[in-house]
Every structure is written in C-alpha cells, then in structure tokens.
Amino acid sequence: MECKMRLATNLARFELQKLGLMAIVGCFLLLSPTILAMTKPCMDSFSNWIKNMTLEEDPACHEQEMSSCRRGMNASQEEDLAGDKQRDARRNDSKLQSRSICDVSGPRSIVCEMDGDVRIHGNSSSVMWITSSSTNQRNETWQIKPYARKGDSTALCSVRELSLRSMSTRDEAPHCTFNHSIPAIIFSTGGYAGNMFHDFSDMLIPLFLTSHQYHGEVRFLITNMKPWWIKKYQQMLSHLSHYEIIDFDNGGEVHCFPHVIVGLRCHMEFNIDHSRPPTGYSMANLTQFMRSSYSLEREMMSKVREHSERKPKLLIISRKWTRSLTNTNQIVGMAKELGYEVVVMEPSLGMDMAQFARIVNSCDVMMGVHGAGLANMVFLPSNAVLIQIVPWGQLGGIARYDFGWAASNAGLKYLQYEISLEESSLLEQYPRDHPIIKDPLSVHKRGWVAVRDTFLYRQNIRLDVRRFRDVLLEALSHIHQ
C-alpha cells in the first residue's frame, strides 16, 4: 500500500503535463479505427503513462526498491528532482544524438552499440569502449539506464545507471579477466518487473527485438537481476541466449566482448512495428517464437465444424479483486449453451508459466477484462479469438491501443466489448446524476490518479449475458468459417 501511494505521488506530478491530452481523450475514443491508427504516435505517451498501474503488480518487488528511491523526499523535492532529471535527459539526448554510438530517436528507449574492444566492469557500473584516435577524437562518457521506459522516472528509479566511456588508448582500461567471442546485451530487470504486462512490454518483447537476430549466440548481462524473474521466464530466455546469464552487479571480473548492446530496442507498448529497426520482425514472429519456446502444440487454430464432436474451447481469465467478473457462473452457463467447452483460470504471480501457456494454447477463444491477464494472448494459436472486456469510463481507445492492435498484428481475431453503465458496479456506489456517472471525461480531466481509482480500482463487472451473447456468437462464427 505504501509503495502504491508513492507511485501515485510520483504519477500525480505528470498530471499538469497530461491535462491537455486528457481533455481530448473523449475525441480519440469516438474516432474510427482508421483515424486512431493515424493518431497512434500521439497515444503512445498517454498509454505509457496510464499503463504503469493498471495491471497486477508484485508488491514485494516494488516495495523495497521504490521506497528506497523515494525515502527522504517530500513532494516539492520530488518535483524539483523530476524537473532536473528531465532537463538532464534532454541535455544527454542532445549529446548522444551527435554520436553514432547511441540511438536516442526511439520514444521508449536509448540503445547504444559498441563494436571492437569493449570491456565491462560490473562493480563500477562501467562499460568501456576502446577506439582508435581516427574514429574518436576525444574521450566521452554517457550515463544510461538500460530499461525500455525512457522518461518514466518511477520505473527508472529502481534501475541502475551505467557509465559508458569511449577511449582511444588502453592505458586507462582495466585488463580483461574473461574474454568472450560472442556479442553481449546489457539490460535491467528493475522497473515494473513482476507485472506481466510490463514483463512483456518493457523487457521480453524488447529483448526479443534486440537479441533474436543472433539465434542464441549472444550473452545476457542483467543489472537489478531478480532470480525469481529469471526462473519464471527461463524457457523464453534460454531460447534467446544459449549461455548462462551474467549478473552484472556482482563480481569484480572484467568481461571483454567484441560487440556490446546496452539497452533494449522497443517500438511501443506491447507491440512491434515491423517497419522499424530491426526490420522484418512482427508480433506474429513473437508469438510464433513463444509457442516454440514453450513447445506448444498448436501453431494455428483449426476450424471447428458445426455439430462436430470437438467443441470450441473458451478460456475465461478471471480474478477475485478489482475489475473482476462477478457473474462468472452465468457467463459459463451461457457459453456452454452456445456449444463452448469452458475453462476458467486466474493468473497469479507465482503461476507456472509453462503450464499456463499450454492451457492458453489449447483454447480457441480467450476473454478477459482490460488489464487482467490479457498479456497471455502471446500463447494463443494463430487465428484464435481474443475478446477484451472494457470497463465503463471511456476507456475504449486505450484498451484498443494496448491490446487490440497487438492482437491483430499477431494474427488473432480481435473483438472488443465495452460494457454498459448497467453492467458496472459504479452504479452501486454513485447516483446517476453524479459527475462520475454523467460525465466520465470529467474524471479524465482530473488526471491519472482519479481515472485509476475510479474506473479501475473501484469497478467490478457483471456482464449482461444477453448482450454479451452476440460477442460469443461472433467468435463462434469465426471458428466455424
């Protein structure tokens, strides 16, 4: 609870910067998908901002890190520090832009590449690049936090800063204690690690983009390394690198590599832009890789003929706290009447990823509420159906941006169901003439904390099974085609 309060304090200082965008969110939500696609870059910063706290988090992993970052700061000091960091980031970006070593053009991450004699000393947080005088006139230093949420001070607060130095002579560089013949990638598992959406959006998808080109012949060096995180995603990590992971923060060794990448390439929230470097990769490539990594049986959903002995399988992602489906039994009964075999699962922080991946992959349709386990869509077979249930409160555009586009790009049939006011538990808390009910955009104008507390933390959903029936019928039609 204390950590979430600190996160809320930190996020609140962005509100003045975001009010202009919040004022036009309603317009975005009413636009057609075509126009939304045209405005996609404008949505990026807002979605980055809103996603930080919309999904399940690992309170234990955040409490220690975030409290240490915030300890001793009052609100005024935090605002001053944020301003200083933003100014430093702009100056650093300007400096980096003049050098070819680092790419600062991406909206979400800074990625630096060094080729030749690169020496890494974890104890001093140093990466040293020995160059010739002809390619580097003077020694330079850059400060990098290798986590793919550029500009998000809350996430970066718990990410170790690394010092990158270029030098034209070996005299100042430490001697190598380990020489490697393959490339290395340095990244952090700090930030929002433990939240499945961010595990994929900030780390696993960017890691796939950055490392898949090496076909396993690459070494990972991880700062802020969390053994439980490595264990959870071991099957994916071992397919991206065939070598033991090096804990960047421990040990006094000097590791020398012929090529080093610091930071991870990232295009957008939980998605891949196939037109951006490295070109050729897409969400379909990622989901194919996930199915291969976890040895999942179904690459593509096979059509189910009507009156076939095999029933189409529906997975309902459910949970017992906020944004829960309060009439799951009714939904299950209605789905069975339509001919579905139904499985109800509740993801947890300690779940066996391989087992859960197999369950997801065995299903033809997966449905869940926004921010409640939909990241598991990466395990669905191609051409399966993803149904996103959007809580009440003008959240449709954000929901489509975060999961809808990614699902379509992954080769899934995407259906979005936006609940009516009568399906929301908010009607039990507020009268119909309350501003929250009459004018939900007025809540958006008050900033992220108000949106989160009102439409995400305080809202559960009781689906109108008659209204929702049409969505399941549409999914069934797709399966039968």
C-alpha positions as CSV (number, residue, x, y, z in Angstrom):
1,M,0.0,0.0,0.0
2,E,2.8,2.4,0.9
3,C,4.6,1.7,-2.4
4,K,1.4,2.4,-4.3
5,M,1.0,5.7,-2.5
6,R,4.5,6.6,-3.5
7,L,3.8,5.6,-7.1
8,A,0.6,7.7,-7.0
9,T,2.6,10.7,-5.7
10,N,5.1,10.3,-8.5
11,L,2.5,9.9,-11.2
12,A,0.5,12.9,-9.9
13,R,3.2,15.3,-10.9
14,F,2.7,14.4,-14.5
15,E,-1.0,15.5,-14.4
16,L,-0.4,19.1,-15.4
17,Q,1.6,17.9,-18.4
18,K,-1.2,15.5,-19.4
19,L,-4.3,17.6,-18.8
20,G,-4.3,18.8,-22.4
21,L,-4.2,15.3,-23.7
22,M,-6.8,14.1,-21.2
23,A,-9.2,16.8,-22.4
24,I,-9.2,15.3,-25.9
25,V,-9.3,11.7,-24.9
26,G,-13.0,11.6,-25.4
27,C,-12.5,12.6,-29.0
28,F,-10.0,9.8,-29.5
29,L,-12.4,7.3,-28.1
30,L,-15.1,8.3,-30.6
31,L,-12.9,8.2,-33.6
32,S,-12.9,5.3,-36.1
33,P,-10.1,2.7,-36.0
34,T,-8.6,4.3,-39.2
35,I,-8.2,7.7,-37.6
36,L,-7.0,6.1,-34.4
37,A,-4.3,4.4,-36.4
38,M,-3.3,7.8,-37.8
39,T,-3.0,9.2,-34.3
40,K,-1.2,6.3,-32.8
41,P,2.1,8.1,-32.1
42,C,0.1,10.7,-30.0
43,M,-1.4,8.0,-27.9
44,D,2.0,6.5,-27.0
45,S,2.9,8.8,-24.2
46,F,-0.6,8.7,-22.7
47,S,-0.7,4.9,-22.8
48,N,2.8,4.6,-21.3
49,W,1.6,6.8,-18.5
50,I,-1.7,5.1,-17.9
51,K,-0.4,1.5,-18.1
52,N,2.1,1.9,-15.2
53,M,-0.5,0.9,-12.6
54,T,-3.4,-0.7,-14.4
55,L,-2.3,-4.3,-14.1
56,E,-1.4,-6.7,-11.3
57,E,1.9,-5.9,-9.7
58,D,4.3,-7.7,-7.4
59,P,4.1,-5.6,-4.2
60,A,7.1,-7.3,-2.7
61,C,9.4,-6.5,-5.6
62,H,8.2,-2.8,-5.7
63,E,8.1,-2.0,-2.0
64,Q,11.8,-2.2,-1.3
65,E,13.0,-0.6,-4.5
66,M,10.5,2.2,-4.8
67,S,10.6,3.1,-1.1
68,S,14.4,3.4,-1.2
69,C,14.1,5.7,-4.2
70,R,11.6,7.9,-2.6
71,R,12.9,7.8,1.0
72,G,13.5,11.3,2.4
73,M,11.8,13.2,-0.4
74,N,8.8,15.4,0.1
75,A,6.5,16.4,-2.7
76,S,8.4,19.6,-3.6
77,Q,11.7,17.8,-3.7
78,E,10.3,15.1,-6.0
79,E,9.0,17.8,-8.4
80,D,12.4,19.5,-8.4
81,L,14.2,16.3,-8.9
82,A,11.8,15.3,-11.8
83,G,12.5,18.7,-13.4
84,D,16.2,18.3,-13.1
85,K,16.1,14.8,-14.5
86,Q,14.0,15.9,-17.5
87,R,16.5,18.7,-18.2
88,D,19.4,16.3,-17.8
89,A,17.7,13.8,-20.1
90,R,17.3,16.4,-22.8
91,R,20.9,17.5,-22.5
92,N,22.0,13.9,-22.5
93,D,19.8,13.1,-25.5
94,S,21.3,16.1,-27.4
95,K,24.8,14.9,-26.6
96,L,24.0,11.3,-27.6
97,Q,22.3,12.4,-30.8
98,S,25.6,13.8,-32.1
99,R,27.3,10.4,-31.7
100,S,26.6,7.3,-33.8
101,I,27.2,5.0,-30.8
102,C,23.7,5.6,-29.3
103,D,20.3,5.8,-30.8
104,V,18.1,8.2,-28.9
105,S,15.4,8.5,-31.5
106,G,13.1,5.9,-30.1
107,P,10.2,7.1,-27.9
108,R,10.7,4.4,-25.3
109,S,14.4,3.5,-25.0
110,I,18.0,4.6,-25.6
111,V,20.1,1.9,-27.2
112,C,23.9,2.1,-27.5
113,E,26.1,-0.2,-29.6
114,M,29.9,-0.6,-29.4
115,D,32.0,-2.7,-31.8
116,G,35.6,-3.7,-31.2
117,D,37.3,-3.9,-27.8
118,V,34.5,-3.5,-25.2
119,R,35.3,-4.1,-21.5
120,I,32.6,-4.4,-18.8
121,H,33.2,-4.0,-15.1
122,G,30.0,-4.5,-13.2
123,N,31.3,-3.4,-9.8
124,S,31.9,0.1,-11.1
125,S,28.9,0.1,-13.4
126,S,31.3,0.7,-16.3
127,V,31.3,-0.2,-19.9
128,M,34.5,0.9,-21.7
129,W,35.0,1.0,-25.4
130,I,38.5,1.2,-26.8
131,T,38.6,3.0,-30.1
132,S,41.3,4.3,-32.4
133,S,42.0,8.0,-32.5
134,S,40.8,8.2,-36.1
135,T,37.3,7.2,-35.1
136,N,37.1,9.1,-31.8
137,Q,38.8,12.5,-31.3
138,R,38.3,12.7,-27.6
139,N,37.1,10.5,-24.7
140,E,33.4,10.8,-23.9
141,T,31.1,9.5,-21.3
142,W,27.4,8.7,-21.3
143,Q,25.0,7.7,-18.5
144,I,22.5,5.1,-19.5
145,K,19.7,3.3,-17.6
146,P,19.1,0.1,-19.7
147,Y,15.3,-0.2,-19.3
148,A,12.7,0.4,-22.1
149,R,10.6,3.1,-20.4
150,K,12.6,6.2,-21.4
151,G,11.4,9.2,-19.4
152,D,9.4,7.2,-16.9
153,S,11.1,8.3,-13.6
154,T,9.0,5.9,-11.5
155,A,10.2,2.9,-13.4
156,L,13.8,4.2,-13.9
157,C,14.1,5.0,-10.2
158,S,14.9,1.3,-9.5
159,V,17.2,0.9,-12.5
160,R,20.9,1.0,-12.1
161,E,22.7,3.7,-14.1
162,L,25.6,2.6,-16.2
163,S,28.6,4.6,-17.3
164,L,29.7,4.2,-20.9
165,R,33.1,5.5,-21.8
166,S,34.9,5.7,-25.1
167,M,38.7,6.0,-25.0
168,S,41.4,6.0,-27.6
169,T,44.0,4.2,-25.5
170,R,44.0,1.0,-23.4
171,D,46.2,2.6,-20.7
172,E,43.2,3.6,-18.6
173,A,41.1,0.4,-19.3
174,P,41.2,-2.5,-16.8
175,H,42.7,-5.8,-18.0
176,C,40.3,-8.5,-19.2
177,T,39.7,-11.4,-16.8
178,F,37.2,-13.1,-19.2
179,N,37.3,-12.9,-23.0
180,H,34.2,-13.7,-24.9
181,S,33.9,-14.3,-28.7
182,I,30.1,-13.6,-28.9
183,P,28.1,-10.3,-28.6
184,A,26.6,-9.2,-25.3
185,I,23.4,-7.4,-24.4
186,I,23.1,-5.5,-21.2
187,F,19.6,-4.7,-19.7
188,S,17.8,-4.3,-16.4
189,T,15.0,-6.3,-14.8
190,G,14.2,-3.5,-12.4
191,G,11.4,-1.1,-13.1
192,Y,8.0,-2.8,-13.1
193,A,9.2,-6.4,-13.2
194,G,6.6,-8.7,-11.7
195,N,3.7,-7.1,-13.6
196,M,3.1,-9.4,-16.5
197,F,2.1,-6.7,-18.9
198,H,5.3,-4.8,-18.2
199,D,7.4,-8.0,-18.2
200,F,6.5,-8.3,-21.8
201,S,6.1,-4.7,-22.8
202,D,9.3,-3.4,-21.1
203,M,11.6,-6.4,-21.2
204,L,10.6,-9.6,-23.1
205,I,9.3,-8.1,-26.3
206,P,12.3,-5.6,-26.4
207,L,14.7,-8.4,-25.6
208,F,13.2,-10.5,-28.5
209,L,13.6,-7.5,-30.9
210,T,17.2,-6.9,-29.8
211,S,18.6,-10.4,-29.5
212,H,16.7,-12.7,-31.8
213,Q,18.9,-11.8,-34.7
214,Y,21.8,-13.7,-33.0
215,H,20.0,-17.0,-32.9
216,G,21.1,-17.8,-29.4
217,E,24.7,-16.8,-29.9
218,V,24.6,-13.9,-27.5
219,R,25.3,-13.4,-23.8
220,F,23.0,-11.5,-21.5
221,L,24.3,-9.3,-18.7
222,I,21.5,-8.3,-16.4
223,T,21.6,-5.5,-13.8
224,N,19.0,-5.4,-11.0
225,M,18.7,-9.1,-11.6
226,K,15.9,-10.9,-9.9
227,P,16.3,-14.7,-9.7
228,W,12.6,-15.3,-9.4
229,W,12.0,-13.3,-12.6
230,I,14.7,-15.3,-14.5
231,K,13.2,-18.6,-13.3
232,K,9.7,-17.5,-14.3
233,Y,10.7,-16.8,-17.9
234,Q,13.6,-19.2,-18.2
235,Q,12.2,-21.1,-21.2
236,M,12.0,-17.9,-23.3
237,L,15.4,-16.6,-22.1
238,S,17.1,-19.9,-22.8
239,H,15.9,-19.8,-26.4
240,L,17.1,-16.2,-26.9
241,S,20.6,-17.0,-25.4
242,H,22.2,-20.4,-25.2
243,Y,24.6,-19.1,-22.5
244,E,24.4,-18.7,-18.7
245,I,23.2,-15.2,-17.7
246,I,25.8,-13.0,-16.1
247,D,24.8,-11.0,-13.0
248,F,26.1,-7.5,-13.9
249,D,26.0,-6.2,-10.4
250,N,28.0,-8.9,-8.6
251,G,31.7,-9.9,-9.1
252,G,34.8,-7.9,-9.8
253,E,35.6,-9.5,-13.1
254,V,36.2,-7.6,-16.3
255,H,34.3,-9.2,-19.2
256,C,35.5,-8.3,-22.6
257,F,33.3,-8.7,-25.7
258,P,33.8,-7.9,-29.5
259,H,30.3,-6.3,-29.6
260,V,28.0,-4.9,-26.9
261,I,24.5,-3.5,-26.9
262,V,23.4,-1.5,-23.9
263,G,19.6,-1.2,-23.6
264,L,16.8,-2.9,-25.5
265,R,15.0,-1.8,-28.7
266,C,11.4,-1.0,-28.1
267,H,8.8,0.3,-30.5
268,M,5.6,0.8,-28.5
269,E,3.5,-0.6,-25.7
270,F,3.1,-4.4,-26.0
271,N,3.5,-4.3,-29.8
272,I,6.0,-4.4,-32.6
273,D,6.3,-2.0,-35.5
274,H,7.6,-4.2,-38.4
275,S,8.7,-1.0,-40.3
276,R,11.2,0.0,-37.5
277,P,14.6,-1.5,-36.9
278,P,15.3,-4.3,-36.7
279,T,13.0,-4.6,-39.7
280,G,11.3,-7.8,-40.5
281,Y,10.0,-8.7,-37.0
282,S,6.3,-8.6,-36.1
283,M,4.0,-9.6,-33.4
284,A,3.3,-12.7,-35.4
285,N,7.0,-13.6,-35.2
286,L,7.0,-13.0,-31.5
287,T,4.0,-15.3,-30.8
288,Q,5.5,-18.0,-33.1
289,F,8.7,-17.7,-31.0
290,M,6.7,-18.0,-27.8
291,R,5.0,-21.1,-29.0
292,S,8.3,-22.7,-30.0
293,S,10.0,-21.7,-26.7
294,Y,7.3,-23.4,-24.7
295,S,6.9,-26.3,-27.1
296,L,3.2,-25.6,-27.5
297,E,1.3,-27.9,-29.8
298,R,-1.0,-25.6,-31.7
299,E,0.6,-23.2,-34.2
300,M,-2.8,-22.3,-35.7
301,M,-6.4,-22.7,-34.6
302,S,-8.1,-25.4,-36.6
303,K,-11.6,-24.6,-37.7
304,V,-14.4,-26.5,-35.8
305,R,-17.3,-27.6,-37.9
306,E,-20.8,-27.1,-36.6
307,H,-22.1,-30.2,-34.8
308,S,-18.6,-31.5,-34.6
309,E,-17.7,-33.8,-31.7
310,R,-14.9,-31.3,-30.7
311,K,-16.3,-28.3,-29.0
312,P,-14.6,-24.9,-29.4
313,K,-12.7,-24.1,-26.2
314,L,-13.3,-20.8,-24.4
315,L,-10.8,-19.6,-21.7
316,I,-12.2,-17.0,-19.3
317,I,-9.4,-15.1,-17.5
318,S,-10.9,-14.3,-14.1
319,R,-9.7,-12.8,-10.8
320,K,-11.2,-12.0,-7.4
321,W,-10.2,-8.4,-6.9
322,T,-10.8,-5.2,-8.8
323,R,-12.2,-5.5,-12.3
324,S,-13.5,-8.9,-11.5
325,L,-16.3,-10.6,-13.3
326,T,-18.9,-11.1,-10.6
327,N,-21.3,-13.4,-12.5
328,T,-18.8,-15.9,-14.0
329,N,-21.1,-18.8,-13.4
330,Q,-23.8,-17.1,-15.6
331,I,-21.2,-16.5,-18.3
332,V,-20.1,-20.1,-18.2
333,G,-23.6,-21.3,-18.4
334,M,-24.5,-19.1,-21.4
335,A,-21.3,-20.1,-23.2
336,K,-22.0,-23.8,-22.7
337,E,-25.5,-23.3,-24.1
338,L,-23.8,-21.9,-27.3
339,G,-21.7,-25.0,-27.6
340,Y,-18.4,-24.0,-25.9
341,E,-16.2,-26.0,-23.7
342,V,-15.3,-23.5,-20.9
343,V,-12.2,-23.2,-18.8
344,V,-11.9,-20.6,-16.1
345,M,-8.4,-19.6,-14.9
346,E,-7.0,-17.0,-12.6
347,P,-3.4,-15.9,-13.3
348,S,-1.2,-15.4,-10.3
349,L,2.3,-14.0,-9.7
350,G,3.7,-17.4,-8.8
351,M,2.0,-19.4,-11.6
352,D,3.8,-22.0,-13.6
353,M,4.3,-20.2,-16.9
354,A,4.8,-23.3,-18.9
355,Q,1.6,-24.9,-17.6
356,F,-0.5,-21.8,-18.1
357,A,0.9,-21.4,-21.6
358,R,-0.2,-24.9,-22.5
359,I,-3.7,-24.1,-21.2
360,V,-4.0,-20.9,-23.2
361,N,-2.6,-22.5,-26.4
362,S,-5.3,-25.3,-26.1
363,C,-8.1,-22.7,-26.4
364,D,-9.8,-21.2,-29.4
365,V,-11.1,-18.1,-27.6
366,M,-9.7,-16.2,-24.7
367,M,-11.7,-13.4,-22.9
368,G,-10.8,-11.1,-20.0
369,V,-11.1,-7.7,-18.6
370,H,-8.7,-4.9,-19.6
371,G,-5.6,-5.2,-17.5
372,A,-6.4,-8.6,-16.1
373,G,-4.1,-11.1,-17.7
374,L,-4.6,-10.4,-21.4
375,A,-0.9,-10.4,-22.0
376,N,-1.3,-14.2,-22.0
377,M,-2.6,-13.8,-25.6
378,V,1.0,-14.4,-26.7
379,F,0.4,-18.1,-26.2
380,L,-2.7,-18.4,-28.3
381,P,-2.6,-20.2,-31.6
382,S,-2.7,-18.0,-34.7
383,N,-6.2,-17.2,-35.9
384,A,-7.7,-17.7,-32.4
385,V,-10.0,-15.1,-30.9
386,L,-9.2,-12.5,-28.2
387,I,-12.1,-10.8,-26.5
388,Q,-11.3,-7.7,-24.4
389,I,-13.9,-6.5,-22.0
390,V,-13.5,-2.8,-21.4
391,P,-14.6,-1.3,-18.0
392,W,-17.0,1.6,-18.1
393,G,-15.5,5.1,-18.2
394,Q,-14.5,6.0,-21.8
395,L,-11.5,3.6,-21.8
396,G,-12.2,2.0,-25.2
397,G,-9.5,3.8,-27.2
398,I,-6.8,3.0,-24.6
399,A,-7.9,-0.7,-24.5
400,R,-7.7,-1.0,-28.2
401,Y,-4.2,0.7,-28.3
402,D,-2.8,-1.5,-25.5
403,F,-4.1,-4.9,-26.7
404,G,-6.3,-4.6,-29.8
405,W,-3.6,-3.6,-32.3
406,A,-1.2,-6.1,-30.9
407,A,-3.7,-8.9,-31.2
408,S,-4.5,-8.1,-34.8
409,N,-0.8,-7.9,-35.6
410,A,-0.3,-11.3,-34.0
411,G,-2.8,-12.9,-36.4
412,L,-5.6,-13.1,-33.9
413,K,-9.3,-12.2,-34.4
414,Y,-9.8,-9.3,-32.0
415,L,-13.2,-8.5,-30.5
416,Q,-13.8,-5.6,-28.1
417,Y,-16.8,-5.5,-25.7
418,E,-17.4,-2.1,-24.0
419,I,-19.7,-2.6,-21.0
420,S,-22.8,-0.5,-20.4
421,L,-23.3,1.5,-17.3
422,E,-25.8,-1.1,-16.1
423,E,-23.0,-3.7,-16.1
424,S,-20.7,-1.6,-13.9
425,S,-20.6,-1.8,-10.1
426,L,-20.1,2.0,-10.2
427,L,-23.9,2.3,-10.2
428,E,-24.0,0.7,-6.8
429,Q,-21.6,3.4,-5.5
430,Y,-22.8,6.6,-7.1
431,P,-26.2,8.1,-8.1
432,R,-27.0,8.5,-11.8
433,D,-26.7,12.3,-11.5
434,H,-23.2,12.1,-10.0
435,P,-20.4,13.6,-12.3
436,I,-18.6,10.2,-12.4
437,I,-21.7,8.7,-14.0
438,K,-23.0,11.7,-16.0
439,D,-19.6,12.9,-17.3
440,P,-16.8,10.3,-17.1
441,L,-14.5,12.5,-19.1
442,S,-14.6,15.0,-16.2
443,V,-12.7,12.3,-14.3
444,H,-10.1,12.0,-17.0
445,K,-9.5,15.8,-16.8
446,R,-8.6,15.4,-13.1
447,G,-5.6,13.2,-14.0
448,W,-4.4,9.6,-13.9
449,V,-4.9,9.0,-10.2
450,A,-8.6,9.9,-10.5
451,V,-9.0,7.6,-13.5
452,R,-7.2,4.7,-11.9
453,D,-9.0,5.0,-8.6
454,T,-12.5,5.4,-10.1
455,F,-12.6,3.2,-13.2
456,L,-10.0,0.6,-12.5
457,Y,-9.6,0.1,-8.7
458,R,-13.2,0.6,-7.7
459,Q,-15.0,-1.1,-10.6
460,N,-16.2,-4.7,-11.0
461,I,-18.3,-6.0,-13.8
462,R,-21.5,-8.0,-14.0
463,L,-21.8,-8.9,-17.7
464,D,-25.3,-8.7,-19.3
465,V,-25.2,-12.3,-20.7
466,R,-27.9,-11.5,-23.2
467,R,-25.9,-8.5,-24.6
468,F,-22.6,-10.4,-24.4
469,R,-24.1,-13.4,-26.1
470,D,-23.7,-11.7,-29.5
471,V,-19.9,-11.4,-29.0
472,L,-19.5,-15.1,-28.2
473,L,-21.7,-15.9,-31.3
474,E,-19.4,-13.7,-33.5
475,A,-16.4,-15.6,-32.1
476,L,-18.1,-18.9,-32.8
477,S,-18.8,-17.8,-36.4
478,H,-15.1,-17.1,-36.9
479,I,-14.2,-20.5,-35.5
480,H,-16.7,-22.2,-37.8
481,Q,-15.7,-20.4,-41.0
